[in-house]
Amino acid sequence: MRSTALLAPVLIGLALAGPAAATNYNVSDAEQHDSWHSVVLSLGKERHFRALEQTSYSDSILSVNYSAGVCDLPWLEVRVELQEHQPESRVANLVPGDLRVDHETIHSGMAEFITQRGDRGFYVNFYLDTQALLLDEMRSGETLRLRFDRGDEDYWFMSFELAGAGEAIARAERLCEAAG
């Protein structure tokens, strides 16, 4: 299902949220899947395929990302918009994080908070031993919940709608595999 009227905010958000953070990618082949979208990002010969949800928060995007040539190694990322452009690229923090779809498995791992020089966002990349299972659960779940433990019982919680995630993730993966 295509909806160009609804895609304008997605395309703007994607211009800010390329896989290499501050790099602006060309966005093409966008398709809506309920609350999710799937798109192709390109820059020269570089190709990435993204399934994303940006309706749960006005300042945050959840994405599942695939890169041509390594389609079997997708990564999960959250981008949060900041007020100011960042002065440097750095790992701002590495904290324990838990992710859970509905009442399924609690996936514990590490969440790396990254800033990129010149970008107005920070990125959270997840390191999970059970990421394949998490993605399978996301495909058929209703809500993804995240908890970050910033220490001294300082928790940060987020939740994302999963309606359409299965179709968007499957399409991003298919597009990646077709790119060879």
C-alpha positions in Angstrom: 0.0 0.0 0.0 1.5 3.3 -1.0 0.6 6.6 0.5 2.6 9.6 -0.8 0.8 12.1 1.5 1.8 10.2 4.5 5.3 9.5 3.2 6.5 13.2 3.3 7.3 13.2 7.0 8.9 9.8 6.6 11.2 11.1 3.9 12.1 14.1 5.9 12.9 11.9 8.9 14.9 9.5 6.8 17.1 12.3 5.4 18.1 13.0 9.0 18.4 9.3 9.9 20.7 7.5 7.5 22.5 4.3 8.6 25.7 6.2 8.9 24.0 8.8 11.0 25.0 12.3 9.7 25.2 11.1 6.1 22.2 12.0 4.0 21.1 9.1 1.8 18.8 9.1 -1.2 15.4 7.6 -0.2 13.4 5.6 -2.7 10.8 2.9 -3.1 9.0 3.8 0.2 6.0 1.8 1.1 3.6 2.1 4.1 2.7 -0.9 6.2 0.2 0.2 8.9 2.3 2.1 11.4 5.6 1.1 9.7 7.3 1.9 6.4 9.9 0.2 4.3 12.4 2.1 2.2 15.6 1.8 0.2 18.5 4.2 1.1 21.3 4.7 -1.3 24.5 6.7 -1.7 26.6 5.9 -4.7 26.9 2.1 -4.8 26.0 1.8 -1.1 22.5 0.3 -0.4 20.6 -0.1 2.9 17.1 -1.3 3.4 15.1 0.0 6.3 11.9 -0.9 8.1 10.9 1.9 10.4 8.3 3.2 12.8 8.1 6.9 13.6 4.6 7.4 14.8 5.0 6.4 18.5 7.0 9.5 19.3 7.4 12.8 17.6 11.1 12.9 18.1 12.1 9.2 17.8 12.4 6.6 15.1 12.8 2.8 15.6 14.3 1.0 12.6 15.4 -2.4 11.5 18.2 -2.0 9.0 19.8 -4.3 6.4 22.8 -3.7 4.3 23.4 -5.1 0.8 26.0 -7.9 0.9 25.4 -8.7 4.6 21.6 -9.2 4.7 22.0 -11.8 7.4 23.3 -9.2 9.9 20.4 -6.7 10.4 20.7 -4.1 13.2 18.1 -2.5 15.4 18.4 1.2 16.1 16.5 4.0 17.8 17.2 7.6 16.8 16.1 10.4 19.1 16.1 14.0 17.9 18.1 16.5 20.0 17.8 20.3 20.2 21.3 21.0 18.9 23.7 19.7 16.3 26.3 17.5 18.0 29.9 18.9 18.0 31.6 15.5 17.9 31.1 11.8 17.0 31.4 9.7 20.1 30.0 6.9 22.1 28.2 8.8 24.8 27.2 5.7 26.9 27.0 2.0 27.0 24.2 0.7 29.3 22.3 -2.5 30.0 19.0 -2.6 28.0 16.0 -4.9 27.9 13.6 -5.3 25.0 10.3 -7.2 25.1 7.5 -7.8 22.6 4.2 -8.0 24.3 4.5 -10.7 27.0 7.2 -12.7 25.1 10.9 -13.2 25.9 12.8 -10.5 27.7 15.9 -9.8 25.5 18.7 -8.4 27.6 21.8 -6.9 26.2 23.7 -3.7 25.9 22.6 -0.4 24.4 25.2 1.9 22.9 24.3 5.6 22.8 26.2 7.3 19.9 26.3 10.9 18.6 27.6 11.9 15.2 29.3 15.3 14.5 26.9 17.7 12.7 23.8 15.5 13.4 20.9 16.6 15.6 20.2 13.2 16.9 21.6 10.5 19.1 21.5 6.8 18.1 20.9 3.8 20.2 22.3 0.5 18.8 21.5 -2.7 20.5 23.8 -5.7 21.1 21.7 -8.8 21.8 22.5 -12.5 21.7 18.9 -13.2 20.7 18.2 -10.6 18.1 16.9 -13.1 15.5 14.2 -14.2 18.0 13.4 -10.6 18.9 12.9 -9.8 15.2 10.6 -12.8 14.8 8.6 -11.7 17.8 8.4 -8.1 16.4 6.9 -9.5 13.1 3.8 -10.7 14.9 3.6 -8.6 18.0 1.7 -5.6 19.0 4.1 -3.5 21.1 7.9 -3.4 21.6 9.0 -2.1 25.0 12.5 -0.9 25.8 14.1 -0.3 29.1 17.5 1.3 29.5 19.3 1.1 32.8 21.4 4.3 33.2 22.6 3.3 36.6 21.5 4.1 40.2 18.0 2.9 39.4 17.7 5.6 36.7 15.6 3.8 34.0 14.4 5.2 30.7 11.5 3.5 29.0 10.1 3.6 25.5 7.5 1.6 23.6 6.8 1.3 19.9 3.7 0.2 17.9 4.3 -3.0 15.9 1.3 -2.9 13.5 2.8 -3.5 10.1 6.3 -4.4 11.4 6.1 -7.9 10.0 5.4 -6.7 6.5 7.9 -3.8 6.6 10.7 -6.0 8.0 10.0 -8.8 5.5 10.1 -6.3 2.6 13.3 -4.7 3.8 14.9 -8.1 4.1 13.6 -9.2 0.6 14.9 -6.0 -1.0 18.3 -6.6 0.6 18.5 -10.1 -0.6 17.4 -9.1 -4.1 20.1 -6.5 -4.2 22.6 -9.4 -3.9 
